[in-house]
Amino acid sequence: MKKYSAFAIAREAFRQHKGWERAWRSPEPKKSYDVVIVGAGGHGLATAYHLGRDHGITNVAVIEKGWLGGGNTGRNTTIIRSNYLQDPSAAIYEKARSLYETLSQDLNYNVMFSPRGVIMLAQTHHEVRGYKRTAHANALQGVTTEWIEPARVKQLVPIINLDGPRYPVLGGLWQARGGTARHDAVAWGYARACSDMGMDIIQQCEVTGVLQENGKVSGVNTTKGDIKCSKLGIVVAGHSGQLAEMAGFRLPLESVPLQALVSEPIKPCMDVVVMANTVHGYMSQSDKGEMVIGGGTDSHNNFTQRGSFHHVEETVRALNETFPIISRLKMLRQWGGIVDVTGDRSPILSKTPLEGCFINCGWGTGGFKAIPGSGFGFAELMAKGYSPLTAEFGVDRFRDGRFIDESVAAGVAH
Ligand SMILES: Cc1cc2nc3c(=O)[nH]c(=O)nc-3n(C[C@H](O)[C@H](O)[C@H](O)COP(=O)(O)OP(=O)(O)OC[C@H]3O[C@@H](n4cnc5c(N)ncnc54)[C@H](O)[C@@H]3O)c2cc1C
């Protein structure tokens, strides 16, 4: 595959852009592969990429029922941070954040990583205590964050109203190298790199069953026929429960839509990401100028990937007090994505009762930021049977009571 470069852009400008190759192939599935990954979201594609790059396993198919990146990966508000409380979480999220720093160069694809900084506002005394505790924990974990006072918050976010009558801003947890990236580009960049290594990305192909022989996985039924494999990775976010059922086991999680919306584009007014968890909304400004606003989850389990009016009203009303200027903005679009939420708000990266079958799920409302680290660790788990990065995230922890409680750091009340 030809490399993207400034020279290539100049060359193509003179050729009416007729020389670009397709970024990835769209082949028909082969009869068998060493590894099949179900789900071409960021986590599935990153897993395939690291299987090839780090472990030399390239006879891989990534099977996607829709279009690649069309699940949560293409629907999220793209916040990247690693300021989690527990050690295993800080390790995997910080690994991911540090991989994002060089992802564009590694993939030769501009993922537009923008480490503009993320503030989590403290608007109650409980949050002040919680975030100061997280800042101390992060210092011990080698994750760079700091507690900042209201004056510094105002300096970083001039449009903020510190003196809201109900929820004044009492400070914040600041991660200067947190930020955002272009979500589609993350999926596209991994897909291109996987295709370049000879892997097959098969879109519009739904997995409808899991094949097994003598307690070991042997392949999948799909809408394009059966495909054999000796290892299977299930990486389907909001549909993890269904795939687990096909493979014959149950998972301790539930699936709910998480909603988001964007405003009309306006001139640059906020160059950091702000999360206001008490009033419940978070906001950043996209390169196009839209305010990208994250809302909450639906209060009942369902599979609609749509937004609903009461969420727009509740989210915008909540943010108005802290950001009065948004009261004058028109909202352009809203949508939802199906997230799978575990009881301790931490993911599952694990072997399963079916030999050769591995599962990566439960990232809930916050898995975009984890994509590179999750792919790195899950590929190691699939290739070698063990990864230090994923060791604590086994599904057995729910049976053994070894929870990784991230209900505060997960950010969105769900
Ligand atoms: C509105 C919203 C805002 C969010 N904001 C953030 C944020 O700011 N920061 C952050 O870190 N995270 C955020 N998240 C969470 C993040 O988007 C997800 O955790 C992450 O994208 C999950 O990636 P994934 O690859 O596991 O899943 P997905 O991207 O959903 O990919 C799973 C794929 O599996 C496919 N699939 C399902 N069933 C089958 C089947 N039977 N056969 C074949 N394919 C199948 C689906 O079509 C889908 O493409 C947000 C999520 C939403 C919905």
The ligand as an SDF file (V2000), in Angstrom:
LIG
                    3D

 53 58  0  0  0  0  0  0  0  0999 V2000
  -23.0490    8.8340   22.5780 C   0  0  0  0  0  0  0  0  0  0  0  0
  -21.7870    8.1750   23.0460 C   0  0  0  0  0  0  0  0  0  0  0  0
  -20.7570    8.9590   23.5590 C   0  0  0  0  0  0  0  0  0  0  0  0
  -19.5770    8.3610   23.9920 C   0  0  0  0  0  0  0  0  0  0  0  0
  -18.5520    9.1700   24.3890 N   0  0  0  0  0  0  0  0  0  0  0  0
  -17.3490    8.6200   24.6980 C   0  0  0  0  0  0  0  0  0  0  0  0
  -16.2500    9.4690   24.9990 C   0  0  0  0  0  0  0  0  0  0  0  0
  -16.3520   10.6960   24.9470 O   0  0  0  0  0  0  0  0  0  0  0  0
  -15.0670    8.8820   25.3110 N   0  0  0  0  0  0  0  0  0  0  0  0
  -14.9220    7.5280   25.3710 C   0  0  0  0  0  0  0  0  0  0  0  0
  -13.8390    7.0640   25.7120 O   0  0  0  0  0  0  0  0  0  0  0  0
  -15.9610    6.6960   25.0550 N   0  0  0  0  0  0  0  0  0  0  0  0
  -17.1530    7.2050   24.7220 C   0  0  0  0  0  0  0  0  0  0  0  0
  -18.2100    6.3940   24.3830 N   0  0  0  0  0  0  0  0  0  0  0  0
  -18.0490    4.9310   24.4720 C   0  0  0  0  0  0  0  0  0  0  0  0
  -17.3250    4.3740   23.2630 C   0  0  0  0  0  0  0  0  0  0  0  0
  -17.9050    4.8710   22.0930 O   0  0  0  0  0  0  0  0  0  0  0  0
  -17.3930    2.8440   23.2640 C   0  0  0  0  0  0  0  0  0  0  0  0
  -16.9900    2.3280   24.5070 O   0  0  0  0  0  0  0  0  0  0  0  0
  -16.4570    2.2700   22.1950 C   0  0  0  0  0  0  0  0  0  0  0  0
  -16.6140    2.9370   20.9770 O   0  0  0  0  0  0  0  0  0  0  0  0
  -16.7320    0.8010   22.0220 C   0  0  0  0  0  0  0  0  0  0  0  0
  -16.0210    0.3540   20.8880 O   0  0  0  0  0  0  0  0  0  0  0  0
  -16.2000   -1.1150   20.3680 P   0  0  0  0  0  0  0  0  0  0  0  0
  -15.2330   -1.2900   19.2590 O   0  0  0  0  0  0  0  0  0  0  0  0
  -16.1300   -2.0450   21.5200 O   0  0  0  0  0  0  0  0  0  0  0  0
  -17.7060   -1.1570   19.8890 O   0  0  0  0  0  0  0  0  0  0  0  0
  -18.4420   -0.6660   18.5580 P   0  0  0  0  0  0  0  0  0  0  0  0
  -17.7590    0.5040   17.9420 O   0  0  0  0  0  0  0  0  0  0  0  0
  -19.8830   -0.5130   18.9050 O   0  0  0  0  0  0  0  0  0  0  0  0
  -18.2140   -1.9010   17.5780 O   0  0  0  0  0  0  0  0  0  0  0  0
  -18.8870   -3.1280   17.7390 C   0  0  0  0  0  0  0  0  0  0  0  0
  -19.2830   -3.5990   16.3610 C   0  0  0  0  0  0  0  0  0  0  0  0
  -19.8070   -4.9110   16.4540 O   0  0  0  0  0  0  0  0  0  0  0  0
  -20.7560   -5.0440   15.4320 C   0  0  0  0  0  0  0  0  0  0  0  0
  -21.6130   -6.2120   15.7090 N   0  0  0  0  0  0  0  0  0  0  0  0
  -22.5300   -6.3460   16.6950 C   0  0  0  0  0  0  0  0  0  0  0  0
  -23.1230   -7.5540   16.6120 N   0  0  0  0  0  0  0  0  0  0  0  0
  -22.5650   -8.1930   15.5480 C   0  0  0  0  0  0  0  0  0  0  0  0
  -22.7740   -9.4720   14.9440 C   0  0  0  0  0  0  0  0  0  0  0  0
  -23.6800  -10.3330   15.4090 N   0  0  0  0  0  0  0  0  0  0  0  0
  -22.0180   -9.7930   13.8460 N   0  0  0  0  0  0  0  0  0  0  0  0
  -21.0970   -8.9350   13.3570 C   0  0  0  0  0  0  0  0  0  0  0  0
  -20.8760   -7.7070   13.8880 N   0  0  0  0  0  0  0  0  0  0  0  0
  -21.5920   -7.3380   14.9760 C   0  0  0  0  0  0  0  0  0  0  0  0
  -21.5050   -3.7230   15.4570 C   0  0  0  0  0  0  0  0  0  0  0  0
  -22.1770   -3.4700   14.2490 O   0  0  0  0  0  0  0  0  0  0  0  0
  -20.3810   -2.7380   15.7390 C   0  0  0  0  0  0  0  0  0  0  0  0
  -19.8820   -2.1210   14.5760 O   0  0  0  0  0  0  0  0  0  0  0  0
  -19.4160    6.9450   23.9570 C   0  0  0  0  0  0  0  0  0  0  0  0
  -20.4550    6.1510   23.4450 C   0  0  0  0  0  0  0  0  0  0  0  0
  -21.6210    6.7550   22.9750 C   0  0  0  0  0  0  0  0  0  0  0  0
  -22.7100    5.8930   22.4110 C   0  0  0  0  0  0  0  0  0  0  0  0
  1  2  1  0
  2  3  1  0
  2 52  2  0
  3  4  2  0
  4  5  1  0
  4 50  1  0
  5  6  2  0
  6  7  1  0
  6 13  1  0
  7  8  2  0
  7  9  1  0
  9 10  1  0
 10 11  2  0
 10 12  1  0
 12 13  2  0
 13 14  1  0
 14 15  1  0
 14 50  1  0
 15 16  1  0
 16 17  1  0
 16 18  1  0
 18 19  1  0
 18 20  1  0
 20 21  1  0
 20 22  1  0
 22 23  1  0
 23 24  1  0
 24 25  2  0
 24 26  1  0
 24 27  1  0
 27 28  1  0
 28 29  2  0
 28 30  1  0
 28 31  1  0
 31 32  1  0
 32 33  1  0
 33 34  1  0
 33 48  1  0
 34 35  1  0
 35 36  1  0
 35 46  1  0
 36 37  1  0
 36 45  1  0
 37 38  2  0
 38 39  1  0
 39 40  1  0
 39 45  2  0
 40 41  1  0
 40 42  2  0
 42 43  1  0
 43 44  2  0
 44 45  1  0
 46 47  1  0
 46 48  1  0
 48 49  1  0
 50 51  2  0
 51 52  1  0
 52 53  1  0
M  END
$$$$
